[in-house]
Each structure stands twice: as structure tokens, then as C-alpha cells.
Amino acid sequence: LAWMDHLIVESSTTSPPDGQTAICEVCQDLSDGLHFSVYTCRACAAFFRRTVSLKLEYTCRSDGRCPIEKSARNMCRSCRFSKCLSVGMQAGAVQMSRDGIGKRKDVGKQSPSATSVIVRKAMDPTRPSSSEGFYKEYSPVSGVAGITLQHAFLPIREQMRILPKMQEGYNHFLSIRKATHSLVENDSLTQMFQKNELSLRPSHFESSKKVCQMEAHLVTDIVNTYFYPFCELPFADKVLMFKNFFCYLSQTDRAFQSFKNFGSNPNDDRLIMPDGGYIKLSDLESFYVDAESVKSSPADAANIFRPAMQYILDVIIGHMRRIRLSDTEYICILGLFLWSEGVAGITPETLTMIHDTQAALFADLHLYYRSLGLDGSQITTKTGLLMMLMPKLTRSVVMMRENFELAELFNVFEADVCCKSFKNSSVD
């Protein structure tokens, strides 16, 4: 997985003077430097940043008297956050922008008051400045459902914490992927400018495989940059979670793009493939014709993968059609697959971050439904129908993984590195 090395986030701390060992003022673990004006360990700094950025609120079950130390710092998040504030960690400093690899930027003399709500300037969509820049500054005071008094006066969609930036990242990914399609097809500049947005061409196995390999590289940067707080994870946990997520993205996006292009007609048997073209299930063999990587007949390859493709068409796209899946709902599904607690080997602190981010995603989804004018019972129904889609998507990932294993077992084609990573990734 050397291609994921660029995910490593550089340190943005100020180290203690030479020869001195600083102690985290929150949990008494070893500190690696100043974080938000206080010497803390990296774990407490990440916890503080996440709590402020996601506007999380906690409740103590022991009247606010829980001991906070290295061995038990995760036991009570309410007391841990109170300890962070009591030792002097500055919530306003969380909003000091850093660039994509963790270096602090000069924010000048601006020092917003605790009651101000500052909407950041639109960031360059080709390279946003930081994860902290995704959110509006606010003072983390108590409020209903994690919303401050000032926050409640914002338009509903502006109260959303994570989904809007994920949507921006996904749109950026789509624009980059479109360029990779032209690259794989070896289009000339004239052809690129003459292409009709609505024109689609038949897909081919070799071109789809090439684009899939490129996408694995592209998505790492999109997730690390736009899918906050993924950038805060330890590197090893990033690798584990991304490998699991890419399986879901590949399958889910194939279904979603097919739904958007052909879903209005339940009799249309076309599916969008990674190279931007389409296949017809009634003529799936054509997808494998003259493919150098296919060692068996096109009919053999089609027979192996047809059941999984048919499941996507009938079950998944059928479900999307029934609930009229929106872009925002789709992005929420991606977020829930990324922040899955079923990934083996992740640290306890990452698991805590997963739970916090899942809660933030559902809060955003609730706000989105409210923005549509839905009432409580309608929101409950919509959320339930959306969640019913997830096990179906999981089943499609399992089916595709089994198909890859069969294809290798019967020497239909040799799986490349991308396919092997897909095949061996965990499925929760």
C-alpha cells in the first residue's frame, strides 16, 4: 500500500524545549507539544479538536467528578472535555486554519469574539485549505441537540456540520474522474470539447480496470481532505478504514450513477461502469470481448459476474428508485460506510471518533429532511427507508468479492492489485 503514503498528516505542534519532557495537562500522558495553547498529548488534542469542530455535547453520569488519566481518559468524554477547558485549551484556536498536510497558516490579528459566527470565505474547490476550515466558528456552550443560540438562527442547511463538505468533495471527485475517463480513452482536445454531457458509450473490461486503479489513488486524497475528521486518524487506522470504504464506494457509486442515468426506466438493463461507459446485462459478454486480462471466454466471465450485476440492477437500484434517493442521502450513506465500527484492528480512540461522527452524520441528515419541510414521523420513515438500503449494498460487496475469488479460482482472469485489495478487504 505504498500508494497511500501521502495520507500521512504532518505534525503541527510546538515541541517542548530541548532536554525537557512535557506532560499532557489533561491526562498526564507524555505530551508532544503545545496544542491549542496547552501542552497535551496528541490523543487529547484530537479529542478536543473533534469535540469543538463537530459541536459535540456530552453528559457525565457521575456528577462531573470522573478522574481523567491516561488509562481512563476515554471513560467519560464530558469530564475529559471539561478538563481540557479547565487547563486552558482554547476553543477558538481550533479554527486556526491549517493546510492539507497540517502546517498552520497565518491568520493575522483576527480574533473573533465568543458570540460571533463567522462564515468562512469559499475555498478553492481544487484544493481546500484544511479540515478546520470546513466549519463555522462558534462558542461551544450548551444548547439543545448540540446547537448554540446563534447556531439556531442560521438557515437549516447551514447548520449541517459534515455532509455539505463531503458533497463538495464528492463533486470534485466526479470532475476528476471525468478527466480520467478521457485519459483512458486517449481523447484529443477536440474530442474532449466536443463531448456531449449526455453521451454514453459501451464500457470495456480493460478500460474499467485502468480507471478503477486510478480512482483508488484519487479517492484517498478526497477522503483525507473533505471527509472530516478522517484527516485526524492515525495513519494505520486510515489504511484499514480506507480499504474497507473503497469496496463500498466502488459498488455503491456504480449503482447510484446507474440510478441517476437510467433509473427512471425500470426496464433499462444498463449499468454504469468505472470507466464512465455502460454495460447491458442482456449483452454482458461484450464487456469482456478482446480483453487481454481475461484468460477464459467472455461467456465464462459474464456467467460469473452476472448474478452480482443483476442484484445491483434489481435490488439496489430498485430500492433507490422507490425512495427517490437524493444526492445528500447518498453522501450520508457513503459517510456511514466510511465511519464503520466493524473494521477490525482500529484503536479505541478511533472507535470513539467513529461513534461521534456517526452521530454528526445522522444530525445532518435530520437537518436535511427538516429543510425539505418534513415532520417528525416523515423524517423517521425516510431515515428508516434509507438505512434499509445499507445491508443490500453490503450484500452486493460480498457477492462481488466472491465473484473475484471464483474468477481467480477458475483462472478466468488474474486479479490485479486493485482487485486483490477489494477482494481481501473486510466487510462488516
GUVEX-518868 format. One record per atom (N, C-alpha, C, O): residue in one letter; x, y, z. Coordinates in steps of 0.1 Angstrom, whole numbers, plus 5000, padded with zeros to 4 digits. Each point is the difference from the previous one (the first is absolute). Layout:
AXYZ/...
This chain:
L500849885000/L499250125000/L500950135000/L499650105006/A501549894987/A500950124999/A499350124994/A500350115003/W498749874989/W499350114993/W499250085010/W499550104996/M500349855016/M499250085010/M500950085009/M499650065010/D501849954988/D500950075009/D499650145001/D500350065011/H499150004979/H499750155001/H498950035010/H499750125002/L499749785004/L499050025009/L500550055014/L499350055008/I502149934994/I500550035013/I499950155003/I500450084991/V499149955020/V499850145004/V501250055008/V500349945010/E500350174986/E501250055007/E499550065013/E498950055002/S502149965008/S499750065013/S499950154999/S500750064992/S498449995016/S499850155000/S500250055014/S499550115003/T501349825005/T500150045014/T501350085002/T500950014991/T499250055021/T501250075004/T500749915011/T499449985010/S501849974987/S500649915009/S500550075012/S500350125000/P499949815012/P500550065012/P501550034998/P500649944991/P500050155017/P501450034999/P500849875001/P499749905005/D501550114988/D500949895000/D500449955014/D500250085009/G499849794993/G500449955013/G498849995010/G500249945011/Q498750114985/Q498849995010/Q498949914994/Q499850004988/T499649935021/T498949914997/T498750065005/T499850025012/A499350024979/A498750065004/A499049895003/A500049894993/I499150145016/I498949915003/I498750064996/I499850125002/C499349794993/C498750054996/C499350055012/C499849925010/E499750204990/E499350065011/E498649945002/E499450035010/V500149904980/V498749945001/V500049865006/V499349975010/C501649944985/C500049865004/C501349955006/C500149895004/Q500950204997/Q501349975005/Q500849904992/Q501049955004/D498650024983/D500849934991/D501250094995/D499950125003/L501049834990/L501150084995/L499450094989/L499249964992/S501250175008/S499650094991/S501050024988/S501249985003/D498350044985/D500950024989/D500150154996/D500650034990/G498850065018/G500150144998/G498750075003/G499149955006/L500950184991/L498950095003/L498949974990/L500250004988/H498649995017/H498849984992/H498950105006/H499649995011/F500050104980/F498950105005/F500450075013/F499250015009/S502150034992/S500650085011/S500349925012/S500450055010/V499549814990/V500349925011/V500949884996/V499749944989/Y501250025020/Y500749884997/Y499149885002/Y499649975011/T500249954978/T499149885001/T500649894991/T500950034992/C498649855010/C500349904991/C499250014987/C499150085000/R501349854990/R499350004987/R498649965001/R499150054994/A500749845015/A498649955001/A499050105006/A498950024995/C501650055016/C499150105006/C499850124990/C498950065000/A502149984993/A499950104990/A499049974989/A499150084996/A500949804999/A499149954990/A498650005006/A499050034993/F500849925019/F498750005006/F499450145002/F498850024997/F502150075007/F499550145002/F499650064986/F499050074999/R501849914991/R499750064987/R498749944995/R499250074994/R500749805007/R498849934995/R498750055007/R499050024994/T501149995019/T498950055008/T499550144996/T498850024999/V502250074999/V499650144997/V499550004985/V499050074997/S501749874994/S499750004986/S498649944997/S499350054992/L500449845014/L498849934998/L498950055009/L498849955000/K501550155009/K499050055009/K499349905009/K498849995002/L502149925003/L499449885008/L499850055014/L500650085005/E498449855001/E499650035014/E500049865007/E499549904994/Y501050105018/Y500049885008/Y499350015013/Y499850125005/T499849775001/T499450005013/T500849915010/T500249884996/C500150175015/C500749915010/C499049935009/C499050065004/R501349814999/R499149935008/R500450005015/R499449935008/S501750144995/S500550005014/S500150145005/S500950035008/D498250064988/D500050145005/D501350074997/D500450095008/G500349884981/G501150084996/G501349985009/G500850095001/R499349795005/R501249985009/R500849884995/R500849955008/C499250024980/C500749884995/C501550044999/C500450104995/P500549815009/P501450024999/P500549994985/P499549914993/I501350185003/I500549994986/I501549985000/I500850085004/E499649804992/E501449965000/E500249914988/E499049964993/K502250015004/K500449934988/K499249874998/K499549974989/S500449955021/S499349874999/S498550015000/S499449904996/A500050225007/A498650005000/A499550134994/A498950055003/R501850014988/R499650124994/R498849994990/R499450104997/N500349784999/N498949984991/N498749965007/N499049984994/M501150015020/M498849955007/M498950105000/M498849974999/C501550165003/C499050115001/C500450124991/C500950075004/R498549944985/R500450114991/R499550145005/R500750104997/S498349905011/S499550135006/S501150055009/S500450124999/C500149805010/C501050055009/C501350024993/C500850095004/R499549844986/R501350024993/R499950134993/R501050085000/F497949964994/F499950134993/F500050115010/F500650114998/S498849875014/S500050105010/S501450025005/S500550115003/K500349784998/K501450015004/K500850084990/K500950085003/C498849894984/C500750084989/C499850155002/C501050084999/L497849965004/L499750145001/L500650065013/L500550115000/S499549815011/S500450055012/S501550025001/S500550095007/V500349834985/V501450024999/V500450114990/V501250034999/G497850034994/G500350114992/G500049984985/G500550094992/M499149795003/M499949984985/M499050094994/M498950025005/Q501550054984/Q499250104994/Q499249954988/Q500549964990/A498250055012/A499149954990/A500150084987/A499949954989/G500450185013/G500150094988/G501249964991/G500050024988/A501049925019/A501349964992/A499749884991/A500849984991/V498149955011/V499749894992/V499850054985/V500349934991/Q499250195008/Q499750054987/Q501250074993/Q499850044989/M501449965017/M501150054993/M500449904989/M500449895002/S499450164985/S500149924989/S501449944998/S501050065003/R499049814993/R501249934996/R499849964985/R498949984996/D502250004998/D499949954986/D499849855000/D499949945011/G500050004977/G499649864999/G500949905007/G499649895003/I501750154999/I500949905006/I500450045014/I500949955006/G498350155000/G500150025014/G500850125005/G500150025012/K500550064979/K500750125004/K499150125003/K499050024993/R501350055017/R499150115004/R500250124990/R501150024995/K497850055003/K500050124991/K500050125009/K499550005011/D501050114984/D499950135007/D498650054999/D499550034989/V499949995023/V498650045000/V499950155004/V498950065002/G502350014998/G500050145003/G499650035014/G500249935009/K499250194992/K499650055013/K498549985003/K499550045011/Q499849894981/Q498649985002/Q499849915012/Q500649895001/S498550155008/S499749935012/S498550015002/S499650095008/P499649824987/P498650015001/P499549985014/P500649935008/S498450144996/S499449995013/S499349875002/S499749934990/A500050035022/A499449875003/A498649994994/A499549894998/T499950235000/T498649994996/T499850024985/T498950004994/S502350024999/S499950034985/S499949874993/S500549895004/V498850114985/V499949894990/V500650054987/V499450084993/I501849875004/I500750054988/I499949894989/I500549895001/V498950154988/V499949914989/V501250024991/V500350114995/R500549785004/R501350014992/R499750024986/R499049964994/K502050115000/K500050024985/K500049874993/K500649905005/A498850104983/A500049874992/A501449964997/A500850094996/M499549785006/M501449964998/M500149954986/M499149974993/D502250035002/D500349954987/D499549864998/D500649915007/P498550064985/P499549864999/P501049904995/P499849885002/T501350174992/T501049914995/T500949965011/T500749904999/R499450185012/R500949965011/R499650085013/R500550105002/P498549855006/P499650075011/P501150015011/P501049925000/S498950185008/S501250035009/S500149905012/S501149965003/S497850005003/S500149925012/S498749945004/S498950044995/S501249865014/S498849945006/S499350105009/S498850015000/E502050075008/E499450095009/E499250114992/E499050055005/G501449984983/G499350104992/G498749964995/G499250074994/F500449805008/F498849954996/F498850055008/F498950004996/Y501450055016/Y499050035010/Y500050155003/Y501050074999/K497849975006/K499850145004/K500450015015/K499849915007/E500950204996/E500550025014/E498850025009/E499050074996/Y501149885016/Y498950035010/Y500649975013/Y501149945002/S498250115008/S500449975014/S499249885005/S498850005000/P502049895005/P499349885003/P499350015014/P500549955010/V498450124990/V499250015012/V498849904999/V499749954989/S499750025022/S498949915000/S498850044991/S499750125000/G499749794994/G498850034992/G499249874997/G500549895003/V498450124991/V499249884997/V500649934988/V500250064990/A500049815012/A500549924989/A501350054994/A500249984988/G500650085020/G501350054996/G500050124991/G501050044994/I497950045006/I499850124993/I500050125009/I499350005009/T501650094989/T500150125008/T498950104997/T499349984990/L500550125018/L499050104998/L500250074986/L499150024992/Q502250025005/Q500350064987/Q499849904989/Q499550044989/H500949845013/H499949894990/H498649984996/H499749974988/A499350045021/A498649974998/A499450114990/A499049974994/F501650155005/F499550104991/F500549984986/F499550084991/L501449835007/L500549984986/L499049924992/L499249935006/P500750094981/P499249924991/P500349855003/P501149975003/I497949944996/I500249875004/I501249934993/I500849935007/R499350094980/R501149934993/R501450055005/R501049934999/E499050205005/E501350055005/E500449955014/E501150025005/Q497949915002/Q500349945013/Q500749864998/Q500549955009/M499550004979/M500549874998/M501650005001/M500650104995/R499949805011/R501450015004/R501049934990/R501150044998/I498549844997/I500949924993/I499549984985/I500950004991/L497949975007/L499549964987/L500350104989/L500349964989/P499550175013/P500350104989/P501449994995/P500250014988/K500849975020/K501449994996/K500249874993/K500849994990/M498649905015/M500149874993/M499450014986/M500649954991/Q498350125008/Q499450024987/Q500950084990/Q500249964989/E500550145017/E501050074991/E501149914996/E500450014988/G500149915021/G501149914997/G499549904989/G500849974991/Y498049985011/Y499549904990/Y499950064986/Y500349944990/N499250185010/N499950074987/N501350024993/N500249994988/H500850055021/H501450014995/H500549874994/H500750004990/F499049895018/F500449874995/F499449974986/F500749944992/L498050095006/L499449974988/L500650084988/L500249944989/S500250185014/S500750084989/S501349944997/S500450004988/I500449965022/I501349944997/I499849864993/I500749974990/R498349965014/R499849874994/R499650014985/R500449924991/K498950195006/K499650024986/K501350024992/K500149964988/A500950115017/A501350024993/A500749874998/A500649984990/T499349935020/T500749874999/T499349924989/T500749924993/H498050095005/H499449934989/H500550044987/H500349924991/S499950225007/S500650044987/S501449964999/S500549974989/L500350025022/L501449964999/L500049854996/L500949974992/V498349955014/V500049864996/V499649984986/V500549914993/E498550175002/E499549984987/E501050074990/E499949984988/N501150095017/N501050074992/N499350104990/N500450014989/D498750075017/D499350104992/D500950114996/D500950045008/S498950024981/S500750124996/S499350125006/S498849995005/L501850134995/L499450125006/L498750034993/L499050045006/T501049944980/T498850024993/T498849915004/T498950045001/Q501549835001/Q498949915004/Q499550035014/Q498849995003/M502150065006/M499650035014/M499050125000/M499050005007/F501250104984/F499250125000/F498749974992/F498950065003/Q501149844988/Q498849974993/Q499149905006/Q498949984996/K501649965015/K499249895007/K498750065005/K500050115007/N498949824991/N498750035006/N499949955014/N500349885002/E499350205007/E499949965014/E499149875001/E500249925009/L498850074982/L499049895001/L500449884993/L499349905000/S501850114992/S500449894992/S500749895008/S500950035009/L498749854989/L500649885007/L500549904990/L499349994989/R501749945014/R500549904991/R500149875007/R499949995012/P500149904980/P500249875007/P501349995007/P501050054996/S499049885015/S501249995009/S500749874995/S499549924993/H501850075012/H500849894997/H500849965012/H500450095008/F499949794994/F500749955012/F501350065002/F500350045012/E500549974978/E501450065002/E500050155004/E500750045009/S498450034985/S500050155003/S499450025014/S500450085008/S498649834996/S499450015013/S501149975011/S500050065010/K500849844987/K501049965010/K501150115001/K500450035012/K499950044978/K501050115001/K499450115008/K500750065008/V498149984989/V499450115008/V499849965014/V500250095009/C499549794994/C499849965014/C501450015008/C500050045011/Q501149934982/Q501350015007/Q500350155002/Q500550045011/M499150054980/M500350145002/M499150065011/M500450085008/E498449874993/E499050055010/E500549975014/E499850085009/A500849814993/A500549975013/A501050105005/A500050045012/H500850024979/H500950105004/H499350135002/H500350085010/L498749964981/L499350125001/L499250015013/L499950105007/V499449794997/V499150005011/V500750025013/V499550065009/T501749894992/T500850025013/T500150155003/T499850045011/D500550044979/D500250155003/D498650065002/D499950095009/I499149874984/I498750065002/I499549975014/I499550095007/V500649794998/V499649965013/V500850075011/V499450055009/N501949964989/N500850065010/N499850155001/N500250065010/T499450004979/T499850155000/T498650045003/T499850105007/Y499249834988/Y498650055001/Y499249925010/Y499050055005/F501349834999/F499249925008/F500550015015/F500549905005/Y499350215001/Y500450035013/Y499249915010/Y498849984998/P501949975013/P501350025004/P501049894997/P500849965008/F499149984980/F500949904995/F501450045001/F500949925004/C499450204994/C501450055000/C500650005014/C501250005001/E498049985009/E500550005014/E500449865004/E500649985011/L499149924981/L500249865004/L501549965000/L500850064992/P499749855016/P501349944999/P500249944986/P499049954994/F502250055001/F500249954986/F499549864998/F499449964990/A501049955020/A499649864999/A498549984999/A499549924993/D499850165015/D498549995000/D499450064987/D499049954995/K501750154999/K499650054987/K500049894989/K499149984992/V502049945008/V500249904990/V498949895002/V499349964990/L500450005022/L499049905003/L498650054995/L499349924994/M500450205010/M498750054997/M499850034986/M498949984994/F502150074999/F499950034986/F499849874992/F499250004990/K501649905013/K499949884992/K498549945001/K499549964990/N500050055022/N498649955001/N499050104992/N499149954994/F501250185007/F499150094994/F500050004985/F499050014993/F502249965001/F500150014986/F499149894993/F499550014989/C500449875018/C499149904995/C498650054999/C499349984989/Y500250095021/Y498750055000/Y499850114990/Y499050014993/L502050085006/L499950114990/L499949954986/L499250044992/S501649865005/S500049944986/S498649954996/S499550024990/Q500049905019/Q498749934998/Q498850115000/Q499250004992/T500850085019/T498950095002/T500050104989/T498950044996/D502250015000/D500050114990/D499649954986/D499350064993/R501149815005/R499549944987/R498550005000/R499450034990/A500049935021/A498549995001/A499450144999/A499050024993/F501650075014/F499450145001/F500150074986/F499050064996/Q502149934998/Q500150064986/Q499149934990/Q499550074991/S500349815011/S499149924991/S498550055003/S499250024990/F500550005022/F498750055004/F499750134995/F499050034995/K502050065005/K499850144995/K499950004985/K499350094995/N501449824998/N500050014986/N498849914994/N499450054990/F500349845016/F499049914994/F498949965009/F499149934996/G500950125017/G499149955010/G498550034998/G499249935005/S500650174987/S498650044997/S499249894992/S498850005001/N502049914992/N499349904992/N500449865007/N501149964998/P497949985008/P500349875007/P500449894990/P500549895004/N499250134983/N500349904990/N501450024994/N500449914992/D500350195011/D501350034995/D501049915007/D500250015012/D500649914981/D500949905007/D501450054999/D500949925001/R499450214997/R501350055000/R500550045013/R499350045009/L502049944993/L500850035012/L501250094997/L500749964990/I499550145017/I501250084998/I501249935006/I499949955011/M501250054982/M501349945005/M501050105003/M499850124997/P501349845010/P501050105004/P500650094989/P500450115003/D499649844985/D500650094989/D499050104994/D500350064991/G498549955016/G499050094995/G499149954989/G499050064997/G501349824998/G499149944990/G499049915006/G499950005013/Y499349934979/Y499049925006/Y500149864994/Y500649974990/I498849935018/I499849874995/I498649975000/I499250065007/K500449854984/K498649955000/K500049855005/K500749924995/L498550065015/L500149865006/L499549904990/L500449885000/S498850164990/S499549914990/S501249974990/S499849904992/D501250175008/D501249984991/D501350025008/D500950064996/L499149885016/L501250025009/L501349944994/L501150055003/E498849854988/E501149944994/E500950104993/E501249995000/S498150114994/S500850104992/S501050085009/S501050054994/F498749965018/F500950075009/F501349945001/F501050065003/Y499149814995/Y501349925002/Y500649964987/Y501149945000/V498350104988/V500549964987/V501450074998/V500150125002/D500949814993/D501350054997/D500750065012/D500950094998/A498849875014/A500650055012/A501349925002/A499949885002/E501350184999/E501249935001/E500149935013/E500649895001/S498850165010/S500149945013/S499149885002/S500249925009/V498850064982/V499149895001/V500649884993/V500250004988/K500049895020/K500649884995/K499049904996/K500449904993/S498450125010/S498949904996/S499250074990/S500350114994/S498549835002/S499250064990/S499250115007/S499750005012/P499850104979/P499250115006/P498749955006/P499550055010/A500049844985/A498849945006/A500249955014/A499250015009/D502049934993/D500349955013/D500150115010/D499549995011/A501250124985/A500150125009/A498650065003/A499750035012/A499549984978/A498750055002/A499149925009/A499350055008/N500949824991/N499249915009/N500350015014/N499249995009/I502150044994/I500550025014/I499450135006/I499550005011/F500650104981/F499650135006/F498650054998/F499550095006/R499749844986/R498750044997/R499150005012/R499250095001/P500849815008/P499150005012/P500250135008/P499050065005/A502349984997/A500250125008/A499550124993/A499550095006/M500749924981/M499650114992/M498450015000/M499450115001/Q500049774998/Q498550005000/Q499550045014/Q498950075000/Y501849905010/Y499650045014/Y500050155001/Y499150065006/I502050004989/I500150155000/I498850064993/I499450105004/L500349854984/L499050054991/L498649995007/L499250095001/D500549795003/D498649975005/D499850055014/D499050065003/V501949915006/V499850025015/V500450145004/V499350075006/I502049974991/I500550125005/I499550124992/I499450095006/I500649914981/I499550114992/I498550005002/I499450115000/G500049785001/G498550005003/G499750075013/G499050075000/H501849915010/H499850065013/H500250154998/H499250085006/M501949964988/M500350144997/M498850074993/M499750125003/R499749814988/R498950064992/R498850025009/R499350104999/R500449805009/R498850015009/R500150115010/R499050075003/I502249955003/I500150115010/I500550134993/I500150105007/R500149904980/R500550124993/R501250065007/R500050125004/L501049804996/L501350035007/L500550144995/L500350014988/S500050085021/S500550134997/S501650005001/S500549915006/D500150194989/D501550015001/D500450015015/D501049935004/T498350145004/T500350025014/T499949875007/T500849965009/E498149964989/E499849875006/E501149914996/E500549925008/Y499950084979/Y501149924995/Y501350035007/Y500849915004/I499550224998/I501350045007/I499949955014/I501149965006/C497850045001/C499949965013/C500349855001/C500649955009/I498949974981/I500349865000/I501549974998/I500549925007/L500150164985/L501549994998/L500750025014/L500949935004/G498650185003/G500650035012/G499949895011/G500949975007/L497949974993/L499849895009/L500849884997/L500449925009/F499850054978/F500949894996/F501550035004/F500749925004/L499750214994/L501350045004/L500249985015/L501049945005/W498150115003/W500150005014/W499349885006/W499050015007/S501549874989/S499549885004/S500749945012/S501350005000/E498049965011/E500749955011/E500349854999/E500649945009/G499150004979/G500349864998/G501349974995/G500449894997/V500550225001/V501349984994/V500949945011/V500250065011/A500449834987/A500949935010/A501350075001/A500650054990/G499949965022/G501450055003/G500150155003/G501150045002/I497850034998/I500150145003/I500150035015/I499749915008/T500950204995/T500350045014/T498750045007/T499050044994/P501049955020/P498850045007/P499750154998/P498850044999/E502250044999/E499750154998/E499450024987/E499250094998/T501249834992/T499450014986/T498549965001/T499250054994/L500649845014/L498649965002/L499150105006/L498950024996/T501750065013/T499250115006/T499750114990/T498950054999/M502149974992/M499850104990/M499049964990/M499250084995/I500749795002/I499049944991/I498650035006/I499150044993/H500749935020/H498750015006/H499650154999/H498850034998/D502150065005/D499750145000/D499650054986/D499150084998/T501749874992/T499750044986/T498749944995/T499350074993/Q500449815011/Q498749944996/Q498850095006/Q499150024993/A501150025019/A498950095006/A499950134992/A498950054998/A502250014998/A500050124993/A499449984986/A499350094995/L500949804999/L499449974987/L498549995001/L499350064992/F500249875018/F498649995002/F499350135003/F498950034996/A501950065012/A499450135003/A499950084987/A499150084998/D501949914993/D500050074988/D498849954991/D499350084994/L500549795006/L498949944992/L498750055005/L499150034992/H500749985021/H498850055006/H499850154996/H498850044996/L502250045004/L499950144996/L499650014985/L499250084996/Y501449834996/Y499750004985/Y498549974998/Y499450074992/Y500149835015/Y498649974999/Y499150115005/Y498950034994/R501550045016/R499350115005/R499950114990/R499050074998/S502249954995/S500050104989/S499049984989/S499750094992/L499949785006/L499149964990/L498550025005/L499149984992/G500850065021/G498650025005/G499449885006/G498850005002/L502049895000/L499449885006/L499850025015/L500850075007/D498249864998/D499850005015/D500649885006/D500749924993/G499250065020/G500749905007/G499749864995/G501049924998/S497850045000/S499749874996/S500549974986/S500449894996/Q499550214995/Q500549994987/Q501549985000/Q500649924992/I500150165016/I501549985001/I500349865005/I501049954995/T498350005015/T500349875005/T499849894988/T500849914999/T498150114994/T499849914989/T501150014989/T500549894995/K499850235001/K501150024990/K501349945005/K500749944992/T499750085020/T501249955005/T500049855000/T501049944997/G497950005008/G499949855000/G500149944986/G500849914998/L498650154992/L500149954986/L501450014995/L500449924993/L500250195011/L501450024995/L500949905006/L500949944993/M499050035020/M500849905007/M499849864995/M500949925000/M497950064995/M499749864994/M500849984988/M500149884995/L500450224998/L500949984989/L501349955003/L500649934992/M499950105020/M501449975003/M500349855000/M501049964995/P498249955012/P500349864999/P500049944986/P500749914997/K498550154994/K499949964986/K501350034993/K500549924992/L500150205011/L501350044995/L501149915005/L500949964993/T499050015020/T501049915006/T499949864993/T501149944997/R497750015000/R499949874993/R500650014986/R500649904996/S499350214997/S500650014987/S501550005001/S500649944991/V500050115019/V501450005002/V500549865002/V501049954995/V498349975014/V500349865002/V499949924988/V500949924997/M498050104995/M499949934987/M501150034991/M500549914993/M499950215006/M501150044990/M501349945005/M500849954992/R499550055021/R501249945006/R500049854996/R501049954996/E497949985006/E499949864997/E500249974985/E500649904996/N498950204995/N500249994986/N501550004996/N500549934992/F500350175015/F501450014997/F500749875004/F500949954993/E498749995018/E500649885005/E499849884990/E500849924997/L497950084998/L499749894990/L500850034987/L500549904994/A499650225002/A500750034987/A501549965001/A500549954991/E500150075021/E501449965002/E500149845001/E500949944994/L498150015013/L500149855002/L499949934987/L500749904998/F498450144993/F499849944987/F500950064989/F499849974988/N501150115016/N500950064990/N499350084989/N500549994988/V498450085015/V499350084990/V500850124997/V500250044989/F500350035022/F501050104998/F500850025013/F499649955010/E501650114988/E500850025012/E499750135006/E500250104993/A499549905020/A499650135006/A501350085002/A501049955004/D498950184993/D501150095002/D500050055015/D499249955008/V501750144995/V500250055014/V498750065005/V499649975011/C499850114981/C498750065004/C499049905003/C499350015010/C500549894981/C499049905003/C500349925012/C499149965007/K502150014995/K500449915012/K499850085013/K499549945009/S500750194991/S499750085011/S498550005003/S499649995011/F499650024978/F498650005001/F499549865006/F499249995009/K501449914985/K499649865004/K500349975015/K499349945007/N501950114998/N500549975013/N499550095011/N500349985012/S499050134984/S499650105010/S498949945009/S499249924995/S500750135017/S499049965009/S498650054996/S499950114994/V499149825009/V498650044997/V499349985013/V499849895005/D499750235001/D499349995013/D498649954998/D499249995009/
